[in-house]
Amino acid sequence: MATLNIKQFPDDLHRRLRQRALRDRRSVAQEVVQLLSEALAAEQPTSILALRGLGAVHFQGVDAAALVQEERDAWT
């Protein structure tokens, strides 16, 4: 099994990590492994770049600035 050393680990972050480990009845090392496992297993959110062009057919010929202003005006 590999070893991971982290230099210049912020004291506040270490304190919060230690508190979380105590709450979850784990060692700090076990808590780090758990958190990293969850973070790496989580599905990445869709990038805004992947959304380019979606809905273009619905807004064809629409003045975007006017539409935004109309929505803002409706908020007040």
HTML snippet that shows the backbone in 3Dmol.js (N, CA, C, O; Angstrom):
<script src="https://3Dmol.org/build/3Dmol-min.js"></script>
<div id="view" style="width:600px;height:400px;position:relative"></div>
<script>
const pdb = `
ATOM      1  N   MET A   1       0.850  -1.164   0.000  1.00  0.00           N
ATOM      2  CA  MET A   1       0.000   0.000   0.000  1.00  0.00           C
ATOM      3  C   MET A   1       0.904   1.239   0.000  1.00  0.00           C
ATOM      4  O   MET A   1       1.946   1.248   0.656  1.00  0.00           O
ATOM      5  N   ALA A   2       0.512   2.261  -0.721  1.00  0.00           N
ATOM      6  CA  ALA A   2       1.302   3.475  -0.848  1.00  0.00           C
ATOM      7  C   ALA A   2       1.184   4.352   0.387  1.00  0.00           C
ATOM      8  O   ALA A   2       0.241   4.233   1.170  1.00  0.00           O
ATOM      9  N   THR A   3       2.168   5.238   0.543  1.00  0.00           N
ATOM     10  CA  THR A   3       2.168   6.214   1.620  1.00  0.00           C
ATOM     11  C   THR A   3       2.071   7.601   1.011  1.00  0.00           C
ATOM     12  O   THR A   3       2.703   7.887  -0.006  1.00  0.00           O
ATOM     13  N   LEU A   4       1.281   8.458   1.633  1.00  0.00           N
ATOM     14  CA  LEU A   4       1.098   9.823   1.147  1.00  0.00           C
ATOM     15  C   LEU A   4       1.479  10.785   2.260  1.00  0.00           C
ATOM     16  O   LEU A   4       0.907  10.739   3.349  1.00  0.00           O
ATOM     17  N   ASN A   5       2.437  11.649   1.990  1.00  0.00           N
ATOM     18  CA  ASN A   5       2.829  12.703   2.935  1.00  0.00           C
ATOM     19  C   ASN A   5       2.410  14.031   2.338  1.00  0.00           C
ATOM     20  O   ASN A   5       2.614  14.275   1.149  1.00  0.00           O
ATOM     21  N   ILE A   6       1.828  14.886   3.153  1.00  0.00           N
ATOM     22  CA  ILE A   6       1.384  16.193   2.690  1.00  0.00           C
ATOM     23  C   ILE A   6       2.132  17.266   3.467  1.00  0.00           C
ATOM     24  O   ILE A   6       2.044  17.339   4.693  1.00  0.00           O
ATOM     25  N   LYS A   7       2.863  18.088   2.743  1.00  0.00           N
ATOM     26  CA  LYS A   7       3.611  19.172   3.376  1.00  0.00           C
ATOM     27  C   LYS A   7       2.745  20.424   3.426  1.00  0.00           C
ATOM     28  O   LYS A   7       1.873  20.628   2.581  1.00  0.00           O
ATOM     29  N   GLN A   8       2.999  21.249   4.421  1.00  0.00           N
ATOM     30  CA  GLN A   8       2.317  22.531   4.604  1.00  0.00           C
ATOM     31  C   GLN A   8       0.793  22.373   4.638  1.00  0.00           C
ATOM     32  O   GLN A   8       0.065  23.156   4.027  1.00  0.00           O
ATOM     33  N   PHE A   9       0.327  21.363   5.351  1.00  0.00           N
ATOM     34  CA  PHE A   9      -1.102  21.110   5.512  1.00  0.00           C
ATOM     35  C   PHE A   9      -1.646  22.152   6.487  1.00  0.00           C
ATOM     36  O   PHE A   9      -1.142  22.253   7.605  1.00  0.00           O
ATOM     37  N   PRO A  10      -2.647  22.922   6.102  1.00  0.00           N
ATOM     38  CA  PRO A  10      -3.165  23.993   6.973  1.00  0.00           C
ATOM     39  C   PRO A  10      -3.670  23.442   8.314  1.00  0.00           C
ATOM     40  O   PRO A  10      -4.373  22.433   8.369  1.00  0.00           O
ATOM     41  N   ASP A  11      -3.288  24.137   9.383  1.00  0.00           N
ATOM     42  CA  ASP A  11      -3.668  23.700  10.735  1.00  0.00           C
ATOM     43  C   ASP A  11      -5.177  23.609  10.908  1.00  0.00           C
ATOM     44  O   ASP A  11      -5.677  22.648  11.492  1.00  0.00           O
ATOM     45  N   ASP A  12      -5.906  24.601  10.404  1.00  0.00           N
ATOM     46  CA  ASP A  12      -7.361  24.599  10.550  1.00  0.00           C
ATOM     47  C   ASP A  12      -7.987  23.409   9.830  1.00  0.00           C
ATOM     48  O   ASP A  12      -8.913  22.781  10.342  1.00  0.00           O
ATOM     49  N   LEU A  13      -7.483  23.109   8.658  1.00  0.00           N
ATOM     50  CA  LEU A  13      -8.007  21.968   7.900  1.00  0.00           C
ATOM     51  C   LEU A  13      -7.708  20.662   8.628  1.00  0.00           C
ATOM     52  O   LEU A  13      -8.548  19.762   8.658  1.00  0.00           O
ATOM     53  N   HIS A  14      -6.525  20.555   9.212  1.00  0.00           N
ATOM     54  CA  HIS A  14      -6.174  19.348   9.969  1.00  0.00           C
ATOM     55  C   HIS A  14      -7.077  19.199  11.192  1.00  0.00           C
ATOM     56  O   HIS A  14      -7.522  18.097  11.510  1.00  0.00           O
ATOM     57  N   ARG A  15      -7.347  20.321  11.878  1.00  0.00           N
ATOM     58  CA  ARG A  15      -8.227  20.284  13.043  1.00  0.00           C
ATOM     59  C   ARG A  15      -9.622  19.794  12.652  1.00  0.00           C
ATOM     60  O   ARG A  15     -10.204  18.945  13.326  1.00  0.00           O
ATOM     61  N   ARG A  16     -10.153  20.345  11.546  1.00  0.00           N
ATOM     62  CA  ARG A  16     -11.490  19.940  11.098  1.00  0.00           C
ATOM     63  C   ARG A  16     -11.505  18.485  10.639  1.00  0.00           C
ATOM     64  O   ARG A  16     -12.484  17.771  10.857  1.00  0.00           O
ATOM     65  N   LEU A  17     -10.433  18.053  10.010  1.00  0.00           N
ATOM     66  CA  LEU A  17     -10.329  16.658   9.577  1.00  0.00           C
ATOM     67  C   LEU A  17     -10.287  15.722  10.782  1.00  0.00           C
ATOM     68  O   LEU A  17     -10.938  14.677  10.787  1.00  0.00           O
ATOM     69  N   ARG A  18      -9.523  16.101  11.795  1.00  0.00           N
ATOM     70  CA  ARG A  18      -9.426  15.296  13.014  1.00  0.00           C
ATOM     71  C   ARG A  18     -10.784  15.216  13.711  1.00  0.00           C
ATOM     72  O   ARG A  18     -11.166  14.150  14.193  1.00  0.00           O
ATOM     73  N   GLN A  19     -11.518  16.333  13.771  1.00  0.00           N
ATOM     74  CA  GLN A  19     -12.851  16.330  14.377  1.00  0.00           C
ATOM     75  C   GLN A  19     -13.802  15.420  13.611  1.00  0.00           C
ATOM     76  O   GLN A  19     -14.585  14.682  14.209  1.00  0.00           O
ATOM     77  N   ARG A  20     -13.728  15.477  12.303  1.00  0.00           N
ATOM     78  CA  ARG A  20     -14.593  14.634  11.482  1.00  0.00           C
ATOM     79  C   ARG A  20     -14.249  13.157  11.677  1.00  0.00           C
ATOM     80  O   ARG A  20     -15.138  12.310  11.761  1.00  0.00           O
ATOM     81  N   ALA A  21     -12.964  12.862  11.749  1.00  0.00           N
ATOM     82  CA  ALA A  21     -12.534  11.480  11.968  1.00  0.00           C
ATOM     83  C   ALA A  21     -13.051  10.963  13.309  1.00  0.00           C
ATOM     84  O   ALA A  21     -13.521   9.829  13.402  1.00  0.00           O
ATOM     85  N   LEU A  22     -12.964  11.795  14.343  1.00  0.00           N
ATOM     86  CA  LEU A  22     -13.493  11.392  15.653  1.00  0.00           C
ATOM     87  C   LEU A  22     -14.988  11.134  15.586  1.00  0.00           C
ATOM     88  O   LEU A  22     -15.485  10.157  16.145  1.00  0.00           O
ATOM     89  N   ARG A  23     -15.699  12.016  14.898  1.00  0.00           N
ATOM     90  CA  ARG A  23     -17.150  11.867  14.766  1.00  0.00           C
ATOM     91  C   ARG A  23     -17.506  10.550  14.069  1.00  0.00           C
ATOM     92  O   ARG A  23     -18.466   9.873  14.438  1.00  0.00           O
ATOM     93  N   ASP A  24     -16.709  10.206  13.055  1.00  0.00           N
ATOM     94  CA  ASP A  24     -16.971   8.991  12.273  1.00  0.00           C
ATOM     95  C   ASP A  24     -16.273   7.758  12.832  1.00  0.00           C
ATOM     96  O   ASP A  24     -16.324   6.679  12.241  1.00  0.00           O
ATOM     97  N   ARG A  25     -15.616   7.931  13.983  1.00  0.00           N
ATOM     98  CA  ARG A  25     -14.898   6.840  14.654  1.00  0.00           C
ATOM     99  C   ARG A  25     -13.849   6.208  13.732  1.00  0.00           C
ATOM    100  O   ARG A  25     -13.765   4.988  13.591  1.00  0.00           O
ATOM    101  N   ARG A  26     -13.055   7.087  13.114  1.00  0.00           N
ATOM    102  CA  ARG A  26     -11.972   6.652  12.238  1.00  0.00           C
ATOM    103  C   ARG A  26     -10.697   7.370  12.662  1.00  0.00           C
ATOM    104  O   ARG A  26     -10.733   8.375  13.372  1.00  0.00           O
ATOM    105  N   SER A  27      -9.574   6.833  12.210  1.00  0.00           N
ATOM    106  CA  SER A  27      -8.326   7.570  12.364  1.00  0.00           C
ATOM    107  C   SER A  27      -8.307   8.675  11.315  1.00  0.00           C
ATOM    108  O   SER A  27      -9.097   8.654  10.371  1.00  0.00           O
ATOM    109  N   VAL A  28      -7.416   9.629  11.477  1.00  0.00           N
ATOM    110  CA  VAL A  28      -7.304  10.703  10.493  1.00  0.00           C
ATOM    111  C   VAL A  28      -6.956  10.103   9.132  1.00  0.00           C
ATOM    112  O   VAL A  28      -7.512  10.514   8.114  1.00  0.00           O
ATOM    113  N   ALA A  29      -6.046   9.140   9.108  1.00  0.00           N
ATOM    114  CA  ALA A  29      -5.657   8.504   7.840  1.00  0.00           C
ATOM    115  C   ALA A  29      -6.853   7.803   7.187  1.00  0.00           C
ATOM    116  O   ALA A  29      -7.050   7.917   5.977  1.00  0.00           O
ATOM    117  N   GLN A  30      -7.648   7.082   7.977  1.00  0.00           N
ATOM    118  CA  GLN A  30      -8.832   6.405   7.440  1.00  0.00           C
ATOM    119  C   GLN A  30      -9.838   7.417   6.898  1.00  0.00           C
ATOM    120  O   GLN A  30     -10.474   7.184   5.869  1.00  0.00           O
ATOM    121  N   GLU A  31      -9.974   8.544   7.601  1.00  0.00           N
ATOM    122  CA  GLU A  31     -10.912   9.573   7.156  1.00  0.00           C
ATOM    123  C   GLU A  31     -10.462  10.180   5.836  1.00  0.00           C
ATOM    124  O   GLU A  31     -11.283  10.435   4.955  1.00  0.00           O
ATOM    125  N   VAL A  32      -9.164  10.412   5.694  1.00  0.00           N
ATOM    126  CA  VAL A  32      -8.628  10.951   4.438  1.00  0.00           C
ATOM    127  C   VAL A  32      -8.903   9.981   3.293  1.00  0.00           C
ATOM    128  O   VAL A  32      -9.338  10.396   2.220  1.00  0.00           O
ATOM    129  N   VAL A  33      -8.653   8.705   3.513  1.00  0.00           N
ATOM    130  CA  VAL A  33      -8.907   7.697   2.473  1.00  0.00           C
ATOM    131  C   VAL A  33     -10.387   7.670   2.111  1.00  0.00           C
ATOM    132  O   VAL A  33     -10.731   7.596   0.932  1.00  0.00           O
ATOM    133  N   GLN A  34     -11.264   7.730   3.107  1.00  0.00           N
ATOM    134  CA  GLN A  34     -12.706   7.715   2.865  1.00  0.00           C
ATOM    135  C   GLN A  34     -13.137   8.933   2.048  1.00  0.00           C
ATOM    136  O   GLN A  34     -13.862   8.799   1.062  1.00  0.00           O
ATOM    137  N   LEU A  35     -12.687  10.116   2.459  1.00  0.00           N
ATOM    138  CA  LEU A  35     -13.063  11.346   1.761  1.00  0.00           C
ATOM    139  C   LEU A  35     -12.540  11.361   0.321  1.00  0.00           C
ATOM    140  O   LEU A  35     -13.258  11.749  -0.601  1.00  0.00           O
ATOM    141  N   LEU A  36     -11.308  10.945   0.138  1.00  0.00           N
ATOM    142  CA  LEU A  36     -10.752  10.903  -1.215  1.00  0.00           C
ATOM    143  C   LEU A  36     -11.475   9.874  -2.074  1.00  0.00           C
ATOM    144  O   LEU A  36     -11.732  10.123  -3.252  1.00  0.00           O
ATOM    145  N   SER A  37     -11.802   8.731  -1.504  1.00  0.00           N
ATOM    146  CA  SER A  37     -12.534   7.699  -2.255  1.00  0.00           C
ATOM    147  C   SER A  37     -13.884   8.223  -2.720  1.00  0.00           C
ATOM    148  O   SER A  37     -14.272   8.022  -3.871  1.00  0.00           O
ATOM    149  N   GLU A  38     -14.603   8.898  -1.818  1.00  0.00           N
ATOM    150  CA  GLU A  38     -15.911   9.459  -2.172  1.00  0.00           C
ATOM    151  C   GLU A  38     -15.783  10.546  -3.238  1.00  0.00           C
ATOM    152  O   GLU A  38     -16.566  10.600  -4.187  1.00  0.00           O
ATOM    153  N   ALA A  39     -14.791  11.403  -3.064  1.00  0.00           N
ATOM    154  CA  ALA A  39     -14.611  12.508  -4.013  1.00  0.00           C
ATOM    155  C   ALA A  39     -14.244  12.002  -5.405  1.00  0.00           C
ATOM    156  O   ALA A  39     -14.724  12.529  -6.408  1.00  0.00           O
ATOM    157  N   LEU A  40     -13.404  10.992  -5.463  1.00  0.00           N
ATOM    158  CA  LEU A  40     -12.976  10.474  -6.762  1.00  0.00           C
ATOM    159  C   LEU A  40     -14.027   9.591  -7.416  1.00  0.00           C
ATOM    160  O   LEU A  40     -14.023   9.424  -8.635  1.00  0.00           O
ATOM    161  N   ALA A  41     -14.922   9.026  -6.622  1.00  0.00           N
ATOM    162  CA  ALA A  41     -15.985   8.179  -7.172  1.00  0.00           C
ATOM    163  C   ALA A  41     -17.172   9.005  -7.649  1.00  0.00           C
ATOM    164  O   ALA A  41     -17.973   8.539  -8.460  1.00  0.00           O
ATOM    165  N   ALA A  42     -17.285  10.238  -7.142  1.00  0.00           N
ATOM    166  CA  ALA A  42     -18.423  11.089  -7.498  1.00  0.00           C
ATOM    167  C   ALA A  42     -18.370  11.460  -8.969  1.00  0.00           C
ATOM    168  O   ALA A  42     -17.305  11.731  -9.523  1.00  0.00           O
ATOM    169  N   GLU A  43     -19.542  11.466  -9.586  1.00  0.00           N
ATOM    170  CA  GLU A  43     -19.631  11.843 -10.990  1.00  0.00           C
ATOM    171  C   GLU A  43     -19.344  13.336 -11.126  1.00  0.00           C
ATOM    172  O   GLU A  43     -19.846  14.148 -10.349  1.00  0.00           O
ATOM    173  N   GLN A  44     -18.545  13.681 -12.105  1.00  0.00           N
ATOM    174  CA  GLN A  44     -18.199  15.077 -12.339  1.00  0.00           C
ATOM    175  C   GLN A  44     -19.388  15.805 -12.955  1.00  0.00           C
ATOM    176  O   GLN A  44     -20.066  15.258 -13.824  1.00  0.00           O
ATOM    177  N   PRO A  45     -19.644  17.027 -12.516  1.00  0.00           N
ATOM    178  CA  PRO A  45     -20.742  17.786 -13.110  1.00  0.00           C
ATOM    179  C   PRO A  45     -20.432  18.130 -14.561  1.00  0.00           C
ATOM    180  O   PRO A  45     -19.269  18.219 -14.955  1.00  0.00           O
ATOM    181  N   THR A  46     -21.466  18.317 -15.334  1.00  0.00           N
ATOM    182  CA  THR A  46     -21.297  18.680 -16.731  1.00  0.00           C
ATOM    183  C   THR A  46     -20.641  20.045 -16.828  1.00  0.00           C
ATOM    184  O   THR A  46     -21.021  20.985 -16.130  1.00  0.00           O
ATOM    185  N   SER A  47     -19.665  20.137 -17.693  1.00  0.00           N
ATOM    186  CA  SER A  47     -18.988  21.403 -17.914  1.00  0.00           C
ATOM    187  C   SER A  47     -19.896  22.347 -18.685  1.00  0.00           C
ATOM    188  O   SER A  47     -20.695  21.912 -19.515  1.00  0.00           O
ATOM    189  N   ILE A  48     -19.772  23.622 -18.413  1.00  0.00           N
ATOM    190  CA  ILE A  48     -20.548  24.619 -19.148  1.00  0.00           C
ATOM    191  C   ILE A  48     -20.209  24.554 -20.629  1.00  0.00           C
ATOM    192  O   ILE A  48     -21.047  24.879 -21.471  1.00  0.00           O
ATOM    193  N   LEU A  49     -18.986  24.136 -20.958  1.00  0.00           N
ATOM    194  CA  LEU A  49     -18.586  24.035 -22.356  1.00  0.00           C
ATOM    195  C   LEU A  49     -19.371  22.946 -23.082  1.00  0.00           C
ATOM    196  O   LEU A  49     -19.585  23.032 -24.292  1.00  0.00           O
ATOM    197  N   ALA A  50     -19.799  21.922 -22.343  1.00  0.00           N
ATOM    198  CA  ALA A  50     -20.570  20.846 -22.957  1.00  0.00           C
ATOM    199  C   ALA A  50     -21.985  21.295 -23.296  1.00  0.00           C
ATOM    200  O   ALA A  50     -22.679  20.631 -24.066  1.00  0.00           O
ATOM    201  N   LEU A  51     -22.416  22.411 -22.729  1.00  0.00           N
ATOM    202  CA  LEU A  51     -23.781  22.892 -22.953  1.00  0.00           C
ATOM    203  C   LEU A  51     -23.893  23.783 -24.187  1.00  0.00           C
ATOM    204  O   LEU A  51     -24.997  24.147 -24.592  1.00  0.00           O
ATOM    205  N   ARG A  52     -22.773  24.130 -24.774  1.00  0.00           N
ATOM    206  CA  ARG A  52     -22.779  25.039 -25.914  1.00  0.00           C
ATOM    207  C   ARG A  52     -23.728  24.529 -26.992  1.00  0.00           C
ATOM    208  O   ARG A  52     -23.624  23.383 -27.431  1.00  0.00           O
ATOM    209  N   GLY A  53     -24.645  25.379 -27.412  1.00  0.00           N
ATOM    210  CA  GLY A  53     -25.561  25.055 -28.505  1.00  0.00           C
ATOM    211  C   GLY A  53     -26.862  24.412 -28.081  1.00  0.00           C
ATOM    212  O   GLY A  53     -27.801  24.346 -28.875  1.00  0.00           O
ATOM    213  N   LEU A  54     -26.943  23.936 -26.848  1.00  0.00           N
ATOM    214  CA  LEU A  54     -28.184  23.309 -26.415  1.00  0.00           C
ATOM    215  C   LEU A  54     -29.277  24.361 -26.297  1.00  0.00           C
ATOM    216  O   LEU A  54     -29.055  25.415 -25.701  1.00  0.00           O
ATOM    217  N   GLY A  55     -30.420  24.099 -26.840  1.00  0.00           N
ATOM    218  CA  GLY A  55     -31.536  25.017 -26.765  1.00  0.00           C
ATOM    219  C   GLY A  55     -31.471  26.132 -27.794  1.00  0.00           C
ATOM    220  O   GLY A  55     -32.328  27.016 -27.808  1.00  0.00           O
ATOM    221  N   ALA A  56     -30.465  26.098 -28.654  1.00  0.00           N
ATOM    222  CA  ALA A  56     -30.303  27.167 -29.646  1.00  0.00           C
ATOM    223  C   ALA A  56     -31.544  27.298 -30.515  1.00  0.00           C
ATOM    224  O   ALA A  56     -31.912  28.405 -30.907  1.00  0.00           O
ATOM    225  N   VAL A  57     -32.189  26.184 -30.818  1.00  0.00           N
ATOM    226  CA  VAL A  57     -33.367  26.220 -31.674  1.00  0.00           C
ATOM    227  C   VAL A  57     -34.501  26.996 -31.010  1.00  0.00           C
ATOM    228  O   VAL A  57     -35.314  27.616 -31.695  1.00  0.00           O
ATOM    229  N   HIS A  58     -34.559  26.964 -29.671  1.00  0.00           N
ATOM    230  CA  HIS A  58     -35.627  27.647 -28.945  1.00  0.00           C
ATOM    231  C   HIS A  58     -35.407  29.155 -28.870  1.00  0.00           C
ATOM    232  O   HIS A  58     -36.354  29.922 -28.698  1.00  0.00           O
ATOM    233  N   PHE A  59     -34.153  29.568 -28.999  1.00  0.00           N
ATOM    234  CA  PHE A  59     -33.839  30.985 -28.863  1.00  0.00           C
ATOM    235  C   PHE A  59     -33.408  31.622 -30.180  1.00  0.00           C
ATOM    236  O   PHE A  59     -32.862  32.725 -30.195  1.00  0.00           O
ATOM    237  N   GLN A  60     -33.652  30.929 -31.267  1.00  0.00           N
ATOM    238  CA  GLN A  60     -33.297  31.463 -32.573  1.00  0.00           C
ATOM    239  C   GLN A  60     -34.112  32.729 -32.839  1.00  0.00           C
ATOM    240  O   GLN A  60     -35.340  32.711 -32.756  1.00  0.00           O
ATOM    241  N   GLY A  61     -33.430  33.815 -33.158  1.00  0.00           N
ATOM    242  CA  GLY A  61     -34.093  35.073 -33.444  1.00  0.00           C
ATOM    243  C   GLY A  61     -34.476  35.880 -32.215  1.00  0.00           C
ATOM    244  O   GLY A  61     -35.098  36.934 -32.347  1.00  0.00           O
ATOM    245  N   VAL A  62     -34.124  35.418 -31.036  1.00  0.00           N
ATOM    246  CA  VAL A  62     -34.454  36.118 -29.795  1.00  0.00           C
ATOM    247  C   VAL A  62     -33.271  37.009 -29.405  1.00  0.00           C
ATOM    248  O   VAL A  62     -32.121  36.571 -29.436  1.00  0.00           O
ATOM    249  N   ASP A  63     -33.557  38.241 -29.043  1.00  0.00           N
ATOM    250  CA  ASP A  63     -32.528  39.161 -28.561  1.00  0.00           C
ATOM    251  C   ASP A  63     -32.234  38.798 -27.108  1.00  0.00           C
ATOM    252  O   ASP A  63     -33.045  39.062 -26.220  1.00  0.00           O
ATOM    253  N   ALA A  64     -31.067  38.190 -26.869  1.00  0.00           N
ATOM    254  CA  ALA A  64     -30.729  37.692 -25.534  1.00  0.00           C
ATOM    255  C   ALA A  64     -30.702  38.810 -24.503  1.00  0.00           C
ATOM    256  O   ALA A  64     -31.192  38.638 -23.387  1.00  0.00           O
ATOM    257  N   ALA A  65     -30.134  39.951 -24.865  1.00  0.00           N
ATOM    258  CA  ALA A  65     -30.049  41.071 -23.919  1.00  0.00           C
ATOM    259  C   ALA A  65     -31.440  41.553 -23.530  1.00  0.00           C
ATOM    260  O   ALA A  65     -31.694  41.844 -22.361  1.00  0.00           O
ATOM    261  N   ALA A  66     -32.335  41.638 -24.498  1.00  0.00           N
ATOM    262  CA  ALA A  66     -33.701  42.076 -24.219  1.00  0.00           C
ATOM    263  C   ALA A  66     -34.423  41.059 -23.337  1.00  0.00           C
ATOM    264  O   ALA A  66     -35.163  41.434 -22.427  1.00  0.00           O
ATOM    265  N   LEU A  67     -34.207  39.784 -23.606  1.00  0.00           N
ATOM    266  CA  LEU A  67     -34.833  38.732 -22.814  1.00  0.00           C
ATOM    267  C   LEU A  67     -34.353  38.787 -21.362  1.00  0.00           C
ATOM    268  O   LEU A  67     -35.154  38.664 -20.436  1.00  0.00           O
ATOM    269  N   VAL A  68     -33.056  38.969 -21.169  1.00  0.00           N
ATOM    270  CA  VAL A  68     -32.502  39.062 -19.813  1.00  0.00           C
ATOM    271  C   VAL A  68     -33.074  40.283 -19.100  1.00  0.00           C
ATOM    272  O   VAL A  68     -33.465  40.198 -17.936  1.00  0.00           O
ATOM    273  N   GLN A  69     -33.125  41.417 -19.796  1.00  0.00           N
ATOM    274  CA  GLN A  69     -33.676  42.627 -19.180  1.00  0.00           C
ATOM    275  C   GLN A  69     -35.136  42.445 -18.811  1.00  0.00           C
ATOM    276  O   GLN A  69     -35.580  42.912 -17.762  1.00  0.00           O
ATOM    277  N   GLU A  70     -35.878  41.775 -19.663  1.00  0.00           N
ATOM    278  CA  GLU A  70     -37.292  41.508 -19.394  1.00  0.00           C
ATOM    279  C   GLU A  70     -37.440  40.654 -18.134  1.00  0.00           C
ATOM    280  O   GLU A  70     -38.319  40.906 -17.310  1.00  0.00           O
ATOM    281  N   GLU A  71     -36.587  39.654 -17.989  1.00  0.00           N
ATOM    282  CA  GLU A  71     -36.636  38.790 -16.802  1.00  0.00           C
ATOM    283  C   GLU A  71     -36.270  39.588 -15.554  1.00  0.00           C
ATOM    284  O   GLU A  71     -36.922  39.466 -14.518  1.00  0.00           O
ATOM    285  N   ARG A  72     -35.230  40.401 -15.659  1.00  0.00           N
ATOM    286  CA  ARG A  72     -34.827  41.220 -14.510  1.00  0.00           C
ATOM    287  C   ARG A  72     -35.924  42.180 -14.093  1.00  0.00           C
ATOM    288  O   ARG A  72     -36.174  42.370 -12.902  1.00  0.00           O
ATOM    289  N   ASP A  73     -36.571  42.780 -15.063  1.00  0.00           N
ATOM    290  CA  ASP A  73     -37.666  43.699 -14.775  1.00  0.00           C
ATOM    291  C   ASP A  73     -38.824  42.987 -14.073  1.00  0.00           C
ATOM    292  O   ASP A  73     -39.522  43.591 -13.258  1.00  0.00           O
ATOM    293  N   ALA A  74     -39.025  41.724 -14.384  1.00  0.00           N
ATOM    294  CA  ALA A  74     -40.116  40.957 -13.794  1.00  0.00           C
ATOM    295  C   ALA A  74     -39.851  40.628 -12.318  1.00  0.00           C
ATOM    296  O   ALA A  74     -40.782  40.310 -11.578  1.00  0.00           O
ATOM    297  N   TRP A  75     -38.601  40.702 -11.894  1.00  0.00           N
ATOM    298  CA  TRP A  75     -38.241  40.391 -10.507  1.00  0.00           C
ATOM    299  C   TRP A  75     -38.650  41.492  -9.541  1.00  0.00           C
ATOM    300  O   TRP A  75     -38.812  41.251  -8.345  1.00  0.00           O
ATOM    301  N   THR A  76     -38.816  42.701 -10.065  1.00  0.00           N
ATOM    302  CA  THR A  76     -39.091  43.832  -9.155  1.00  0.00           C
ATOM    303  C   THR A  76     -40.561  44.124  -9.061  1.00  0.00           C
ATOM    304  O   THR A  76     -40.963  45.039  -8.342  1.00  0.00           O
TER     305      THR A  76
END
`;
const viewer = $3Dmol.createViewer("view");
viewer.addModel(pdb, "pdb");
viewer.setStyle({}, {cartoon: {color: "spectrum"}});
viewer.zoomTo();
viewer.render();
</script>
